[in-house]
């Protein structure tokens, strides 16, 4: 059974901390480096329900994609939800490790897992990492479908293959537009519209798309846009990450047991659409 420090070394080799954005907060958050680790739980969000799941599972380590403390803090008092998470984990002997933007730009990374969930063939990164001579690392992925499909069909496929959320998949564009080439970016991706346009793809699937950036992007080019829930676009990474750690464990003879959280931690819970004009508004 490895010690936490051994597992952290392995995680750092998969997602080197120096490849994270300067503003990010990645790596270990809490945990005794000398503590033994037998079970590892992977999840997107370090919220209380996930911390409780890790405790119930008997995990010695919780690995999340999103940071618990993205900005500095002066207190981990348990009268805040983040403080309660820290107290729960430390009291129950569960370490917390974060792989965020360093996992986004990894090979394979978050967007590779998103592309795989959609059945897309990755042809390269959307924004290549200049430090990678092989040209495989970077933000987002450029992909191809096996055959052209109408935008409405691709949107339906995305809604069916991504984890179900209240939001589902929103679409901007002609539903009958043929789609063969697609850019994807797990998480918030409206800062990459210029790169997407330069790539010349038919459609772009990401999350957290806002009114003004989408409106302007649609005026620039007839690019089809698909907006899925943030959590849903990053959730596929958890299984990919667990498989990567499984491979490390097998080579090292650790016999780690990895688990993927099935909790839906997307914060939106319901979705209501406006009635069609012919149906009229409710009385």
C-alpha positions in Angstrom: 0.0 0.0 0.0 1.6 3.3 -1.0 1.9 6.4 1.2 0.0 9.6 0.2 3.3 11.2 -0.8 3.9 8.4 -3.3 0.5 8.8 -4.9 0.9 12.6 -5.0 4.2 12.1 -6.8 2.3 10.0 -9.4 -0.5 12.6 -9.7 2.1 15.3 -10.2 3.7 13.3 -13.0 0.3 12.9 -14.7 -0.7 16.6 -14.3 2.5 18.6 -13.5 1.6 21.6 -11.3 3.8 24.0 -13.3 1.5 23.6 -16.3 -1.4 25.1 -14.5 -2.4 28.7 -15.1 -0.7 31.2 -12.9 -4.0 32.1 -11.2 -4.9 28.5 -10.4 -4.6 26.6 -7.2 -3.7 22.9 -7.8 -1.9 20.1 -5.9 -2.5 18.8 -2.4 -4.8 20.8 -0.1 -4.8 18.6 3.0 -3.5 15.2 4.1 -0.7 13.5 5.9 2.1 12.6 3.4 3.0 9.5 5.4 -0.6 8.2 5.6 -1.3 4.9 3.7 -3.7 5.2 0.7 -5.8 2.2 -0.4 -8.8 3.9 -2.1 -9.0 7.0 -4.2 -12.2 8.8 -5.2 -12.3 11.1 -8.3 -14.9 13.9 -8.6 -15.4 17.3 -10.2 -16.4 19.4 -7.2 -15.0 19.4 -3.7 -18.4 20.0 -2.1 -19.7 18.5 1.2 -21.7 15.7 -0.4 -18.5 14.5 -2.2 -16.5 14.7 1.0 -19.1 12.6 2.7 -19.0 10.1 -0.2 -15.2 9.8 0.2 -15.6 9.2 3.9 -18.3 6.6 3.4 -16.2 4.9 0.8 -13.2 4.7 3.1 -11.1 6.6 0.7 -7.7 7.9 1.8 -7.6 10.4 -1.0 -10.1 12.6 -2.9 -9.0 14.0 -6.2 -11.1 16.8 -7.6 -10.9 18.8 -10.8 -12.2 22.1 -9.3 -10.2 23.7 -6.5 -11.6 24.1 -3.0 -9.7 27.3 -2.4 -9.1 29.1 -5.7 -8.5 32.4 -3.9 -6.6 32.9 -0.8 -8.2 32.5 2.6 -7.3 33.4 6.2 -9.6 30.8 7.8 -10.8 27.2 7.5 -13.3 27.6 10.3 -16.1 25.1 10.1 -18.8 27.8 10.1 -18.3 28.1 6.3 -19.0 25.3 3.8 -15.4 25.1 2.6 -14.2 25.0 6.2 -16.6 22.2 6.9 -15.2 20.2 4.0 -11.7 20.7 5.3 -12.7 19.6 8.8 -14.6 16.6 7.5 -11.6 15.4 5.4 -9.0 16.0 8.1 -11.1 14.4 10.9 -11.7 11.3 8.8 -8.2 11.0 7.4 -9.0 11.8 3.8 -6.5 13.8 1.8 -7.6 16.3 -1.0 -5.7 16.9 -4.2 -6.7 19.2 -7.1 -5.8 18.9 -10.8 -7.5 21.8 -12.6 -6.0 23.7 -15.6 -3.0 21.4 -15.6 -5.4 18.6 -16.3 -7.2 20.8 -18.9 -4.0 21.1 -21.0 -2.6 17.6 -20.4 -2.3 14.8 -22.9 -4.8 13.2 -22.4 -6.7 16.0 -20.8 -10.2 17.1 -19.8 -11.2 17.9 -23.4 -9.9 14.4 -24.6 -12.3 12.8 -22.2 -15.1 15.1 -23.4 -14.4 14.2 -27.1 -14.3 10.5 -26.2 -17.7 10.7 -24.5 -19.1 12.3 -27.7 -17.5 9.6 -29.9 -15.3 12.2 -31.7 -11.9 11.6 -33.2 -9.3 14.1 -31.9 -7.0 15.6 -34.5 -5.1 18.0 -32.2 -5.3 20.7 -29.5 -7.4 23.8 -30.2 -4.7 26.0 -28.5 -1.4 24.1 -28.6 1.0 24.3 -25.7 4.1 25.9 -27.2 6.2 23.9 -24.6 5.1 20.6 -26.1 7.2 19.7 -29.2 4.9 16.8 -30.0 2.0 19.2 -30.4 -0.5 17.1 -28.4 -0.9 19.2 -25.2 -3.0 22.3 -25.0 -6.4 23.8 -24.3 -9.5 22.3 -26.0 -9.4 19.8 -28.8 -10.1 19.8 -32.6 -12.2 16.8 -33.6 -14.0 15.1 -36.4 -17.2 13.1 -36.7 -17.2 9.8 -38.6 -19.7 11.3 -41.0 -21.4 14.7 -41.4 -24.7 15.1 -39.5 -27.2 17.9 -39.1 -26.6 20.2 -36.1 -29.8 19.0 -34.5 -28.5 15.4 -34.7 -25.2 16.3 -33.2 -26.9 18.3 -30.4 -29.1 15.3 -29.7 -26.1 13.0 -29.6 -24.3 15.3 -27.1 -27.4 15.5 -24.9 -27.7 11.7 -24.9 -24.0 11.0 -24.2 -23.1 13.6 -21.6 -24.4 13.2 -18.0 -27.9 14.5 -17.7 -28.4 17.9 -16.2 -31.2 20.4 -15.8 -29.7 22.6 -18.5 -29.2 19.9 -21.1 -27.5 21.3 -24.3 -28.4 24.7 -25.7 -27.7 25.3 -29.4 -27.1 28.5 -31.5 -27.3 27.9 -35.2 -29.3 26.5 -38.1 -30.5 23.1 -36.9 -30.0 21.7 -40.5 -26.4 22.9 -40.8 -24.1 20.0 -41.6 -21.5 19.3 -38.9 -18.3 17.3 -39.6 -15.6 19.1 -37.7 -16.0 20.2 -34.1 -14.0 22.0 -31.5 -14.6 21.0 -27.8 -13.5 22.5 -24.6 -14.4 21.1 -21.2 -15.6 23.8 -18.8 -15.9 27.5 -19.6 -14.8 28.1 -23.2 -16.1 31.4 -24.5 -12.6 33.0 -24.2 -11.5 30.8 -27.1 -13.9 32.0 -29.8 -11.1 33.6 -31.9 -9.1 30.3 -31.9 -12.2 28.4 -32.8 -13.0 30.7 -35.8 -9.4 30.4 -36.9 -9.6 26.6 -36.9 -12.5 26.8 -39.3 -14.6 24.1 -37.7 -18.4 23.7 -38.2 -19.3 23.7 -34.5 -18.0 24.4 -31.0 -19.2 22.6 -27.9 -18.2 24.0 -24.5 -19.9 25.4 -21.3 -20.9 28.6 -19.6 -21.6 30.5 -22.8 -22.9 34.0 -22.1 -25.2 36.2 -24.2 -22.8 38.9 -25.5 -19.9 36.6 -26.4 -22.3 34.2 -28.2 -24.1 37.1 -30.0 -20.8 38.5 -31.2 -19.5 35.1 -32.2 -22.6 34.5 -34.3 -22.1 37.8 -36.0 -18.5 37.1 -36.8 -19.1 33.7 -38.5 -21.9 31.1 -39.1 -20.3 28.9 -36.4 -22.7 26.6 -34.7 -22.4 26.7 -30.9 -23.4 24.1 -28.3 -23.6 25.1 -24.6 -23.6 22.2 -22.2 -23.5 22.3 -18.4 -20.0 23.0 -17.0 -20.1 19.9 -14.7 -21.3 17.7 -17.6 -18.4 18.6 -19.9 -15.8 17.9 -17.2 -17.4 14.9 -15.6 -16.0 12.4 -18.2 -12.5 13.4 -17.1 -12.9 11.6 -13.7 -13.1 8.1 -15.3 -10.2 8.9 -17.6 -8.1 10.2 -14.7 -8.9 7.1 -12.6 -7.8 4.9 -15.4 -4.5 6.8 -15.6 -3.9 6.3 -11.9 -4.9 2.6 -12.3 -2.1 2.2 -14.9 0.5 3.9 -12.6 -0.7 1.6 -9.7 -0.4 -1.5 -11.8 3.2 -0.6 -12.8 4.1 0.1 -9.2 2.4 -2.9 -7.7 0.3 -0.7 -5.4 -3.1 -2.4 -5.9 -4.9 0.9 -5.4 -8.7 0.9 -5.7 -10.0 3.9 -7.7 -13.6 5.0 -7.7 -15.5 7.7 -9.7 -18.1 9.7 -7.9 -21.6 9.3 -9.4 -23.0 12.3 -7.6 -24.4 15.0 -9.8 -22.9 18.2 -8.4 -24.1 20.5 -11.2 -25.8 23.3 -9.1 -28.8 23.7 -11.4 -31.7 21.5 -10.4 -34.7 22.3 -12.7 -35.3 23.8 -16.2 -38.5 25.4 -17.4 -39.1 26.5 -21.0 -41.5 29.2 -22.1 -44.8 27.9 -23.5 -45.2 28.0 -27.3 -47.1 31.0 -28.6 -50.0 28.8 -29.7 -50.3 27.4 -26.1 -50.6 30.8 -24.5 -49.2 31.9 -21.2 -50.5 30.3 -18.0 -53.4 32.1 -16.2 
